[in-house]
Amino acid sequence: LDIVSLHPDLQRLCRDKDLVRRISWVQGNFLEGLPKFANDSFDFVHVKRIARGVPEDKWDDLFEEITRVMKPGAAFE
């Protein structure tokens, strides 16, 4: 059970107001269908706490989608 905000309050945490303007948070479930993002859309993809929720036959689909939306040289965490 997580009792935290979905994402941090950047207005409060960040001194760099330009950073606040440049970041948006997107949450989704790839098993239910994600919003369609263009190829090479993201500099950084962060995924966590999914090991038990991804069916064994869906891991390849997940990594293909992550690879598709990452820009060349992007980071995956």
VEXDREN-2710 file (C-alpha; in Angstrom, 1 decimal):
% VEXDREN-2710
k/r/px/py/pz
1/LEU/0.0/0.0/0.0
2/ASP/1.5/3.3/-1.1
3/ILE/0.2/6.4/0.7
4/VAL/2.0/9.0/-1.4
5/SER/1.1/11.4/-4.2
6/LEU/1.1/10.1/-7.7
7/HIS/3.9/12.4/-8.5
8/PRO/6.0/15.0/-6.6
9/ASP/4.8/18.5/-6.3
10/LEU/7.5/20.2/-8.5
11/GLN/6.2/23.7/-7.7
12/ARG/7.2/23.1/-4.1
13/LEU/10.3/21.0/-4.6
14/CYS/12.0/22.6/-7.5
15/ARG/13.8/25.9/-7.5
16/ASP/14.1/25.7/-11.3
17/LYS/10.7/26.9/-12.5
18/ASP/11.7/26.2/-16.1
19/LEU/12.0/22.5/-15.1
20/VAL/8.5/22.6/-13.8
21/ARG/7.3/23.9/-17.2
22/ARG/9.2/21.2/-19.1
23/ILE/8.1/18.1/-17.1
24/SER/4.8/16.4/-17.3
25/TRP/3.8/13.1/-15.6
26/VAL/2.0/10.3/-17.4
27/GLN/0.8/7.2/-15.7
28/GLY/-0.6/4.3/-17.6
29/ASN/-1.1/0.6/-17.8
30/PHE/0.3/-0.9/-21.0
31/LEU/-1.9/-4.0/-20.6
32/GLU/-4.9/-1.8/-20.9
33/GLY/-3.5/0.3/-23.7
34/LEU/-1.4/3.4/-23.3
35/PRO/-1.9/6.7/-25.0
36/LYS/-0.2/6.5/-28.3
37/PHE/3.2/8.2/-28.1
38/ALA/5.2/9.0/-31.2
39/ASN/8.4/7.1/-31.8
40/ASP/11.5/8.6/-30.1
41/SER/9.4/10.7/-27.8
42/PHE/11.2/10.4/-24.4
43/ASP/14.6/11.2/-23.0
44/PHE/13.8/9.1/-19.9
45/VAL/11.5/6.2/-19.1
46/HIS/11.0/5.1/-15.5
47/VAL/9.2/1.9/-14.7
48/LYS/8.9/0.4/-11.3
49/ARG/6.9/-2.2/-9.3
50/ILE/5.7/-4.1/-12.3
51/ALA/7.3/-7.6/-11.9
52/ARG/4.3/-9.3/-10.5
53/GLY/1.8/-7.5/-12.7
54/VAL/3.2/-8.3/-16.2
55/PRO/2.1/-11.7/-17.6
56/GLU/5.0/-13.8/-18.7
57/ASP/4.0/-13.6/-22.3
58/LYS/3.8/-9.8/-22.3
59/TRP/7.4/-8.9/-21.3
60/ASP/8.6/-8.7/-24.9
61/ASP/5.7/-6.4/-25.8
62/LEU/6.5/-4.2/-22.9
63/PHE/10.2/-3.8/-23.8
64/GLU/9.4/-3.3/-27.5
65/GLU/7.0/-0.4/-26.6
66/ILE/9.6/1.1/-24.2
67/THR/12.3/0.9/-26.9
68/ARG/10.0/2.4/-29.5
69/VAL/9.2/5.5/-27.5
70/MET/12.7/6.2/-26.3
71/LYS/14.9/8.7/-28.1
72/PRO/18.4/7.5/-29.2
73/GLY/20.6/7.8/-26.1
74/ALA/17.6/8.0/-23.7
75/ALA/17.8/6.5/-20.2
76/PHE/15.7/3.6/-19.0
77/GLU/15.3/3.1/-15.3
END
